[in-house]
């Protein structure tokens, strides 16, 4: 959804599609790379032993961690992101 909004804004503000797509990529790259790295890290944490106790800990950990993160805003940078509709698409 974020990608669609940012792309629409770039196409709105930059009538040349080549410039609009370049500005879109410039704006999105950092955030998308950070989210991909976060997902990769979470996936790597799930690999481990197949011992029943280890599996129980593995399966319970996300519930505890996500509950704690939701209380302290640790994932706010992902979930509370807002697209700036006043952003003209001109690279900083």
C-alpha positions as CSV (number, residue, x, y, z in Angstrom):
1,X,0.0,0.0,0.0
2,X,2.8,2.4,0.9
3,X,4.5,1.7,-2.4
4,X,1.3,2.4,-4.4
5,X,0.8,5.7,-2.5
6,X,4.3,6.9,-3.0
7,X,4.4,6.0,-6.7
8,X,1.1,7.8,-7.2
9,X,2.5,10.9,-5.6
10,X,5.6,10.8,-7.8
11,X,3.6,10.3,-10.9
12,X,1.4,13.2,-9.8
13,X,4.3,15.6,-9.2
14,X,6.7,14.5,-11.9
15,X,5.0,14.1,-15.3
16,X,8.0,12.4,-16.8
17,X,7.6,8.7,-15.9
18,X,11.3,8.1,-16.0
19,X,11.9,10.8,-13.4
20,X,8.9,9.7,-11.4
21,X,10.1,6.1,-11.1
22,X,13.6,7.3,-10.2
23,X,12.2,9.5,-7.5
24,X,10.0,6.7,-6.3
25,X,12.9,4.3,-6.0
26,X,15.0,7.0,-4.2
27,X,12.3,7.6,-1.7
28,X,11.4,3.9,-1.0
29,X,14.8,2.1,-1.1
30,X,16.0,2.8,2.4
31,X,12.8,1.9,4.2
32,X,12.3,-1.3,2.0
33,X,15.8,-2.4,2.6
34,X,15.4,-1.9,6.4
35,X,12.1,-4.0,6.4
36,X,13.7,-6.8,4.3
37,X,16.7,-6.9,6.7
38,X,14.3,-7.0,9.7
39,X,12.4,-9.9,8.1
40,X,15.5,-11.8,7.2
41,X,16.8,-11.4,10.8
42,X,13.5,-12.7,12.2
43,X,13.6,-15.7,9.8
44,X,17.1,-16.6,10.9
45,X,16.1,-16.6,14.5
46,X,13.5,-19.3,13.8
47,X,16.1,-21.9,12.7
48,X,17.3,-24.1,15.4
49,X,17.0,-27.4,17.3
50,X,14.1,-29.8,16.8
51,X,14.2,-30.8,20.5
52,X,10.6,-30.5,21.9
53,X,11.6,-28.0,24.6
54,X,13.5,-25.8,22.1
55,X,10.5,-25.9,19.8
56,X,8.2,-24.8,22.6
57,X,10.5,-21.9,23.4
58,X,10.8,-21.0,19.8
59,X,7.0,-21.0,19.4
60,X,6.3,-19.0,22.5
61,X,9.0,-16.4,22.0
62,X,7.2,-14.4,19.3
63,X,4.1,-14.1,21.3
64,X,6.0,-12.7,24.3
65,X,8.2,-10.5,22.2
66,X,5.4,-9.1,20.1
67,X,3.3,-8.4,23.2
68,X,6.2,-6.5,24.7
69,X,7.0,-4.6,21.5
70,X,3.5,-3.5,21.1
71,X,3.5,-2.1,24.6
72,X,6.7,-0.1,24.1
73,X,6.3,0.9,20.5
74,X,9.4,-1.0,19.3
75,X,7.9,-1.7,15.9
76,X,6.3,1.7,15.5
77,X,8.7,2.5,12.7
78,X,7.0,-0.2,10.6
79,X,3.3,0.1,11.7
80,X,3.0,3.9,12.2
81,X,4.6,5.0,9.0
82,X,2.7,7.7,7.2
83,X,3.1,8.8,3.6
84,X,3.6,12.6,3.3
85,X,1.1,13.8,0.7
86,X,2.9,17.2,0.6
87,X,6.1,15.6,-0.5
88,X,6.8,16.8,-4.0
89,X,9.1,14.0,-5.1
90,X,12.2,16.1,-5.5
91,X,15.1,14.2,-4.0
92,X,16.7,15.7,-0.9
